[in-house]
Amino acid sequence: MIRYLAYPETQRSPSTFIILAALEEAGKLPKVTFRHVSREQNRVAHELAHMAKRLHHSAVWRERAPVCVEQTVAQDVNSSVNP
């Protein structure tokens, strides 16, 4: 996925429209960097994906994380502040 986002002109994925839409939205932000991280480094996204599968829907939270990932968010924030 990161390769597709980094080089959208070179891929022929069936999901091209999703990749281009993601890039368009990312372009609206001051700075966005796409990079691959391991699942251990991306625990919050992993937990949210599992929650969406369990509940059969997705959502956007602003300024507050769902209770089920609050502890993981705190650990991620603390580990990025204190490497």
CORCOR-V407282 format. One record per residue. SS is DSSP state (H for helix, E for strand, - for the rest). PSI is psi in whole degrees, -180 to 180 (999 if undefined). OMEGA is omega in whole degrees, -180 to 180 (none if undefined). Layout:
BEGIN
[[SS PSI OMEGA] [SS PSI OMEGA]]
END
This chain:
BEGIN
[[- -43 -180] [H -41 178] [H -41 179] [H -40 179] [H -36 -179] [H -33 -177] [- 66 -175] [H -27 -178] [H -17 -176] [H -3 -176] [- 156 179] [- 40 -178] [- 147 173] [- -16 -180] [- 24 -177] [H -43 -178] [H -34 178] [H -42 179] [H -45 179] [H -38 177] [H -41 178] [H -42 179] [H -38 178] [H -44 178] [H -41 179] [H -33 179] [- -16 179] [- -11 -180] [- 155 -179] [- -43 -180] [- 130 177] [- 133 176] [- 125 176] [- 130 176] [- 152 180] [- 134 172] [- 153 180] [- 164 179] [H -36 180] [H -30 179] [H -4 -176] [H 45 -175] [H -36 -178] [H -49 179] [H -39 179] [H -46 179] [H -40 179] [H -37 177] [H -43 177] [H -38 178] [H -43 179] [H -38 178] [H -41 -180] [H -42 -174] [H -9 -180] [- 34 172] [- 167 177] [- 166 -178] [- 172 176] [- 130 178] [- 134 178] [- 130 176] [- -1 177] [- 137 180] [- 156 175] [- 149 -177] [H -37 -175] [H -15 180] [H 5 -178] [H -44 -179] [H -41 179] [H -40 177] [H -46 180] [H -42 178] [H -43 179] [H -44 -180] [H -46 -179] [H -38 -179] [H -28 178] [H -27 178] [H -37 -178] [- 77 -177] [- 999 none]]
END
